[in-house]
Amino acid sequence: MNNTRQHVSSGSPLEPEIGFSRAVRKGSHIAVAGTAPIAEDGGTAGVGDVYAQTVRCVDIAETALKAAGSSLDDVVRTRIMLTDITTWKEAARAHGERFGAVRPVTTFVEVSRFIDPDWLVEIEVDAVTD
């Protein structure tokens, strides 16, 4: 088994400052960092809309997985962090649309806030490839 460590960058200027990668692959395991709903222009996607923000988070995670040689089909765990747990069904709907056939283990938790107050959700993803 190849245990080479591969770092995947999103190009965020915070990656070197904080010392993190969007994703890391070690052998068959891939971990995607807490993924916020960052829009293409660097702002927040779907301001005020948990569903839209969750879709954006999954899209960003999927891009990182692809860069690491994986896909959403390889996801075994997701963690969904929300600033308001009462909105979990909106996040669950977006999650179910993308992971309904994959059915990874999933945890929903409420957090007090994120770095950007417009972020309502962040998602972490773990995958295992063959």
Secondary structure, 3 states (H helix, E strand, C coil): CCCCEEEECCCCCHHHHHCCCCEEEECCEEEEEEECCECCCCCECCCCCHHHHHHHHHHHHHHHHHHCCCCHHHEEEEEEEECCHHHHHHHHHHHHHHHCCCCCEEEEEECCCCCCCCCCEEEEEEEECC
